Amino acid sequence: MSLNKLQTLIDISRPEHLGGNNWQLENLAHLNIIFGKNGSGKSTLLRAIADKNPSNTLYVPPERGGLLNFRADLFQQLKGGGGEAWDRSQRRNNQLLTFKEIIATKWHRFLLAVLFRSVEEDTKAGPIINQKIEELNKILPELIITTLKDDLEFKSKRTGEPVASSLISSGESEAIALGIESLLYAFENEKSEEIKYLLLDEPDLHLHPELQARLANYFLKISRGNLRIIIATHSTAILSALSKKKNVGIAWLSNNPMIEFSPINEVVVRLSALFEGHPLASILKSNPLLLIEGSNDKRVWQQAIASSESKLRFYLCDCGGKGKGKMNEYEKSLDTILSVLLDIPKGKMCFSLRDKDGSSKKIRQPFRYVRRLKLECEEIENCYLSNEVLARFGKKWPELKVKIRDWLKLKKNKNHKFNGQLKELIKGRDNRKNAGIKEGIKVLVGILDARKKRPWQDMVGGTIGTIAKNKKIRFNKGNICDFLGKEVVEKLLDV
């Protein structure tokens, strides 16, 4: 399939060592992000796109060396009909030691072309050049690029003093080179009737997160008309900067040759941020990540971790408390991120913890890296009624049942909206695990802890943490481990 037509799909040959057949990129937006772990073929893919139609693509390698200085010998290489072919040949490998000199020389050539055109057409060159460089200057934190010079020149934003290219920080040097490269490519092709592809291989290298975000928004701003930008990256700063933006897509590079781009949503941003620079890749082997439903669950487990005195060690991520549909989305996204970004062996390194919610069915396990766990009680709130928590108030379940009956008999509580829940709770001998008490938990706190009214989440979490710390696991009826269930205790309490 040709890359010349206006399309949202690219069909590219995939090397045998990566699985063979063809890569198919679908639903391309104006700005597209490809995430993949080292060795997954990101650079190979970008170069394959460039090779498919070299006249309509520009590939920028990941290792970009040099200084932002004009070089006359490079100017001669870039001149004439063979200049573009020579430039492409220099980009075939991951490392281009003269990249920044090439960019400075291209800038020099661009200025000469604009100045020459302004003389021929009797127009002013200054406004044209200033307009193109103004947006790039906005993203640089410390420097200003001086325009209308044969060579790139720079000034300090704070002092106005000139800054030599050799003294520019590596981060700003990268941003300037990438900014000018993309600016020139967009300018040269802004009236093109054919689709043009700018292929940026890890543009985030050597940039701090704020500068990565600024550069990402700059790329989005220039990706107009028939220009498509495809970025291969590990940067979650870029993801966060582009989340919820229009005309942006993300795809995950794995063994599947089908690469489908979709919008960057909140779930992807939150989960991928946990793996910024992949520091958790090895840590996850001993400290798993735990997905939980909402803020109450998060507070319980935060308190459990604190009370365990380092015996409980896992990372928490709440799914916003929007039900199982949202949790499914988090599980699926997390499993995808782990499979394509982290060099970890197959195994259950992350967990999601769900309420029982009236279902005794065995929970499905559809994921490779995320194992689903389910409480043996209706909801985490039910653990507030476990034997160990009640003991912290000097009470046992039969005594609390009496206090609940007395509360129900009070005239002021006769028509209370949670009467039904409380009556269901005390019905029968022991219904603590299965009764729905989520809505009435505040009433139970008032009955059981009338004087202090300590948060129920802290009482439950503190009890779980203390049990983990002391390794006192008892599954007797009514104990908190009985409420949690054997698999939850085995996987999370690590005893």
C-alpha positions in Angstrom: 0.0 0.0 0.0 1.3 3.4 -0.9 2.0 6.0 1.7 1.1 8.8 -0.7 -2.7 8.8 -0.4 -4.6 10.3 2.4 -5.1 7.3 4.7 -5.1 6.1 8.3 -3.5 2.8 7.6 0.1 1.8 6.8 1.1 -1.8 5.7 4.9 -2.4 6.3 7.0 -5.5 6.0 8.2 -6.9 9.4 11.6 -8.7 9.6 11.6 -12.4 10.3 13.5 -12.0 13.6 10.5 -9.9 14.9 7.9 -12.5 13.7 7.7 -11.9 9.9 4.6 -11.0 7.9 3.5 -7.4 7.8 3.0 -4.7 10.4 -0.3 -2.9 9.9 -0.7 0.5 11.5 -4.4 1.5 11.7 -6.3 4.6 12.7 -3.3 7.0 12.5 -4.0 10.5 13.8 -1.9 13.6 13.1 0.4 12.9 16.0 1.0 9.2 16.9 2.8 7.6 19.9 4.3 4.1 19.8 5.3 2.5 23.1 7.4 -0.6 23.2 10.1 -2.2 25.3 13.7 -2.3 24.1 14.1 -4.8 21.3 10.5 -4.8 20.3 11.3 -3.2 17.0 10.3 0.4 17.4 13.3 1.8 15.5 13.1 -1.0 12.9 9.4 -0.1 12.3 10.1 3.6 11.9 13.0 2.9 9.5 10.8 0.4 7.5 8.2 3.2 7.1 11.0 5.5 5.9 12.2 2.9 3.4 8.8 2.2 2.0 8.5 5.7 0.5 11.7 7.7 1.2 10.5 10.8 -0.7 7.6 11.3 1.7 9.2 10.5 5.0 12.0 11.8 7.3 13.4 9.5 10.0 15.2 11.1 13.0 17.4 8.5 14.8 17.5 8.2 18.7 21.1 9.0 19.3 21.7 12.5 18.1 25.2 13.9 18.5 27.2 17.0 17.7 27.0 20.7 18.3 24.6 23.2 16.8 27.3 24.7 14.4 27.1 25.3 10.7 29.6 23.3 8.6 30.5 24.2 5.1 31.4 20.6 4.1 27.9 19.5 5.2 26.4 22.4 3.3 28.0 21.0 0.1 26.8 17.5 0.9 23.2 18.8 1.3 23.3 20.8 -1.9 21.8 19.6 -5.3 19.7 16.6 -6.2 21.7 14.1 -4.2 21.5 16.0 -0.9 18.3 14.4 0.4 19.5 10.9 -0.5 22.8 11.6 1.4 20.9 12.9 4.4 18.7 9.8 4.4 21.7 7.6 4.2 23.2 9.2 7.3 20.1 8.2 9.3 20.1 4.5 8.6 21.6 3.6 12.0 20.5 4.5 15.6 23.4 6.8 16.0 24.1 10.0 14.0 27.1 11.8 15.5 26.8 14.9 13.2 23.0 15.3 13.6 23.1 18.7 15.3 25.7 20.0 12.8 23.4 18.8 10.0 20.4 20.6 11.6 22.4 23.9 11.9 23.5 23.6 8.3 19.9 23.0 7.2 18.9 26.1 9.1 21.6 28.1 7.3 20.3 26.7 3.9 16.7 27.5 4.9 17.6 31.1 5.7 19.4 31.6 2.4 16.4 30.1 0.5 13.9 32.4 2.3 16.1 35.5 1.8 16.6 34.6 -1.9 12.9 34.1 -2.3 12.1 37.4 -0.6 14.3 39.2 -3.1 12.7 37.5 -6.1 9.2 38.1 -4.8 9.9 41.4 -3.2 8.7 40.3 0.2 10.2 40.7 3.7 12.0 37.6 5.0 12.0 38.7 8.7 8.3 38.1 9.5 8.4 34.7 7.7 11.4 33.5 9.7 10.2 35.0 13.0 6.8 33.4 12.7 8.4 30.0 12.3 10.9 30.3 15.2 8.6 32.0 17.7 6.8 28.8 18.8 10.1 27.0 19.2 11.5 29.8 21.4 8.4 29.5 23.7 9.3 25.9 24.7 12.9 26.7 25.6 13.3 27.4 29.3 16.6 29.4 29.3 17.5 30.3 25.7 16.3 32.4 22.8 17.2 31.4 19.2 18.4 34.5 17.3 16.9 34.7 13.8 18.2 36.2 10.6 21.7 34.9 11.1 23.6 32.6 8.8 24.5 30.4 11.8 22.3 29.5 14.7 22.9 32.0 17.6 21.5 31.9 21.1 20.9 34.3 23.9 20.1 33.8 27.6 16.5 34.7 28.4 17.6 36.0 31.8 20.5 38.2 30.9 20.3 38.7 27.1 23.9 37.7 26.8 25.1 35.5 23.9 25.5 31.7 24.7 28.0 29.6 22.7 26.6 26.4 21.2 29.2 24.4 23.2 27.8 25.8 26.5 24.1 24.9 25.8 22.8 22.1 28.0 22.3 18.7 26.4 18.5 18.9 27.0 18.1 22.3 25.3 20.4 21.3 22.5 18.2 18.3 21.9 15.0 20.3 22.0 16.4 22.9 19.6 17.7 20.4 17.1 14.4 18.4 17.1 12.4 21.6 17.0 14.2 23.0 14.0 14.2 19.6 12.2 10.4 19.3 12.6 9.8 23.0 11.9 11.7 22.8 8.6 10.1 19.6 7.5 6.6 21.0 8.3 7.4 24.3 6.5 8.8 22.6 3.4 5.7 20.4 3.1 2.9 22.6 4.4 1.3 22.8 0.9 2.0 19.2 0.0 -1.0 17.3 -1.5 0.6 14.0 -0.4 0.8 12.6 3.1 4.2 13.3 4.7 5.6 11.4 7.7 8.0 12.7 10.3 9.4 9.7 12.2 10.9 10.7 15.6 12.8 7.9 17.4 12.8 8.6 21.2 12.8 12.4 21.1 12.6 12.5 24.9 16.2 11.4 25.4 18.2 13.8 27.6 15.1 16.0 28.3 13.6 16.5 31.7 9.9 15.8 31.9 8.7 19.5 31.6 10.7 20.0 28.4 9.4 16.6 27.1 5.9 17.9 27.6 6.6 21.2 26.0 8.2 19.5 23.0 5.2 17.1 22.6 2.8 20.0 22.5 5.0 21.7 19.9 4.9 18.6 17.7 1.1 18.5 18.0 0.9 22.2 17.0 2.9 21.7 13.8 1.3 18.4 12.8 -1.3 20.0 10.5 -2.6 19.4 7.0 -1.0 16.4 5.4 1.8 16.0 7.9 1.7 13.0 10.2 4.2 12.6 13.1 5.0 9.2 14.5 7.0 9.1 17.8 8.6 6.0 19.3 9.1 6.6 23.0 9.1 5.4 26.6 8.1 8.8 28.0 5.1 9.0 30.2 5.6 12.8 30.4 4.8 12.9 26.7 1.7 10.8 27.3 0.5 13.0 30.1 1.1 16.2 28.0 -1.0 14.8 25.1 -3.7 13.1 27.1 -7.3 14.0 26.0 -5.9 16.1 23.1 -7.5 15.8 19.7 -5.7 14.3 16.8 -3.4 12.2 19.0 -3.2 8.4 19.1 -1.2 5.8 21.1 -0.4 2.2 20.1 1.5 -0.6 22.0 4.2 -2.5 20.1 4.1 -6.2 21.0 4.3 -9.5 19.1 1.0 -8.7 17.4 1.7 -7.2 13.9 -1.6 -5.3 14.1 -0.8 -1.8 15.6 -4.0 0.1 16.3 -3.9 3.7 17.5 -6.5 5.0 20.0 -6.9 8.2 22.0 -4.7 8.6 25.2 -7.1 8.4 28.1 -6.8 8.9 31.8 -6.3 5.2 32.6 -3.3 4.9 30.3 -1.7 8.1 31.7 -2.2 7.0 35.4 -0.9 3.5 34.9 2.1 4.3 32.7 3.2 7.0 35.1 3.9 4.2 37.6 6.6 3.0 35.3 8.4 6.3 34.5 11.8 5.2 33.3 10.9 1.6 34.2 12.2 1.8 37.8 9.5 -0.7 39.0 10.5 -3.4 36.5 12.6 -5.3 39.0 10.8 -4.0 42.1 7.5 -5.6 40.9 9.1 -9.0 41.4 8.9 -8.6 45.2 6.5 -5.6 45.6 3.5 -6.1 43.4 1.1 -3.4 42.2 -2.5 -3.6 43.6 -5.4 -2.2 41.7 -8.3 -1.3 44.0 -11.8 -0.1 43.3 -12.0 3.3 45.0 -10.8 5.8 47.6 -12.2 3.9 50.6 -10.3 0.8 49.6 -7.2 2.9 49.0 -7.3 4.4 52.5 -7.8 0.9 54.1 -4.7 -0.5 52.3 -2.6 2.6 52.9 -3.3 2.3 56.6 -2.6 -1.5 56.4 0.8 -0.8 54.8 1.7 1.8 57.4 0.6 -0.4 60.4 2.5 -3.4 59.1 5.8 -1.7 59.6 7.1 -2.6 56.2 5.8 -6.2 56.2 3.2 -5.2 53.6 4.9 -3.9 50.5 3.0 -3.2 47.4 2.0 -0.2 45.2 -1.6 1.0 45.2 -3.6 2.4 42.3 -7.3 3.1 42.8 -9.6 2.8 39.7 -11.8 5.8 40.6 -14.6 4.0 42.3 -16.7 3.7 39.2 -17.5 0.0 39.3 -16.2 -3.1 37.6 -16.4 -1.6 34.2 -13.7 0.9 35.0 -11.7 -1.8 36.9 -11.8 -4.0 33.7 -10.4 -1.0 31.8 -7.5 -0.6 34.3 -6.7 -4.3 34.3 -6.6 -4.6 30.5 -4.5 -1.4 30.2 -2.1 -2.5 32.9 -1.7 -5.9 31.4 -0.9 -4.3 28.0 1.6 -1.9 29.5 3.4 -4.7 31.4 3.5 -6.9 28.3 5.0 -4.3 26.0 7.1 -2.1 28.2 8.8 -4.2 30.9 11.3 -7.0 30.5 9.7 -9.2 33.2 9.1 -13.0 33.1 5.6 -14.3 32.7 3.8 -14.4 36.0 1.3 -12.6 38.2 3.2 -9.6 39.4 0.1 -7.3 39.8 -3.2 -7.9 41.4 -6.7 -6.4 41.3 -8.9 -6.7 44.3 -12.7 -6.8 43.9 -15.6 -6.9 46.3 -17.7 -10.0 46.4 -20.8 -8.0 45.5 -23.2 -10.9 46.0 -21.4 -13.3 43.6 -19.9 -16.6 44.8 -18.8 -17.5 41.3 -15.1 -18.2 40.7 -13.5 -15.1 39.2 -12.1 -15.3 35.6 -8.4 -14.9 35.0 -8.1 -13.5 31.5 -4.8 -11.7 31.9 -1.1 -12.7 31.7 0.4 -10.3 34.3 -2.6 -9.2 36.3 -4.3 -11.7 38.7 -7.8 -10.9 39.9 -8.5 -11.4 43.6 -11.9 -11.3 45.3 -12.9 -10.7 48.9 -14.8 -13.4 50.7 -17.1 -10.7 52.2 -19.5 -8.5 50.4 -17.4 -5.4 50.5 -14.3 -4.1 52.3 -16.7 -2.2 54.7 -17.8 -5.6 56.1 -14.3 -6.1 57.6 -15.3 -3.4 60.2 -17.4 -6.0 61.8 -14.7 -8.7 62.1 -13.7 -10.1 65.4 -10.4 -8.4 65.6 -11.8 -4.9 64.8 -14.6 -5.4 67.3 -12.0 -6.4 69.9 -10.3 -3.0 69.5 -13.6 -1.5 70.9 -13.8 -4.2 73.6 -16.8 -5.7 71.9 -17.9 -9.1 70.5 -20.5 -9.6 67.8 -23.4 -10.7 70.0 -22.9 -7.5 72.1 -22.9 -5.3 69.0 -26.1 -7.0 67.7 -27.8 -5.9 71.0 -26.6 -2.3 70.5 -27.9 -2.3 66.9 -31.4 -3.6 68.1 -31.5 -0.9 70.8 -30.6 1.7 68.1 -33.4 0.5 65.9 -35.9 0.7 68.7 -35.3 4.4 69.3 -38.2 6.5 68.1 -36.0 8.9 66.2 -34.6 6.1 64.2 -37.9 4.4 63.3 -37.9 5.7 59.7 -34.1 5.9 59.2 -33.1 5.2 55.6 -30.7 2.5 56.7 -33.0 0.6 58.9 -33.4 -2.1 56.3 -29.7 -2.7 56.0 -29.2 -2.9 59.7 -32.1 -5.3 60.1 -30.7 -7.6 57.4 -27.3 -7.4 59.2 -28.6 -8.8 62.5 -30.9 -11.3 61.0 -29.9 -14.9 61.8 -26.9 -16.0 63.8 -24.1 -14.3 61.9 -24.6 -12.4 58.7 -21.6 -10.0 59.0 -19.8 -11.2 55.9 -22.7 -11.2 53.4 -24.9 -8.2 54.5 -24.7 -5.1 52.4 -23.5 -2.3 54.8 -21.7 0.1 52.5 -24.4 2.8 52.8 -24.9 2.3 56.5 -21.3 2.1 57.6 -21.4 5.6 59.2 -24.4 4.5 61.4 -22.4 1.5 62.5 -19.4 3.7 63.4 -21.7 5.9 65.5 -23.1 2.9 67.3 -19.8 1.1 67.9 -17.5 4.2 68.4 -19.9 6.8 69.5 -17.4 8.9 71.5 -14.4 9.0 69.1 -15.9 8.1 65.8 -12.6 7.1 64.3 -12.6 6.4 60.5 -13.6 2.9 59.8 -11.0 2.7 57.0 -8.2 3.3 59.5 -9.6 0.7 62.0 -9.8 -2.0 59.3 -6.5 -1.1 57.7 -4.8 -0.9 61.1 -6.1 -4.4 61.9 -4.9 -5.9 58.7 -1.5 -4.3 59.0 -1.1 -5.5 62.6 -2.0 -9.1 61.6 0.6 -9.0 58.8 3.2 -7.6 61.1 2.7 -10.2 63.8 1.9 -13.0 61.4 -1.1 -14.0 63.3 -3.2 -15.6 60.6 -6.4 -17.2 61.8 -9.3 -18.2 59.5 -11.8 -18.8 62.3 -15.3 -17.8 61.5 -15.7 -14.0 62.0 -11.9 -13.3 61.9 -10.8 -10.7 59.5 -8.8 -13.2 57.5 -12.0 -15.1 57.0 -13.6 -11.9 55.6 -10.6 -11.3 53.3 -10.4 -14.9 52.1 -7.4 -17.3 51.8 -6.1 -16.2 48.4 -6.2 -12.5 49.3 -4.3 -13.3 52.5 -1.8 -15.5 50.7 -1.1 -13.0 47.9 -1.2 -9.7 49.8 -0.3 -10.4 53.4 2.8 -12.4 52.2 2.8 -14.9 55.0 
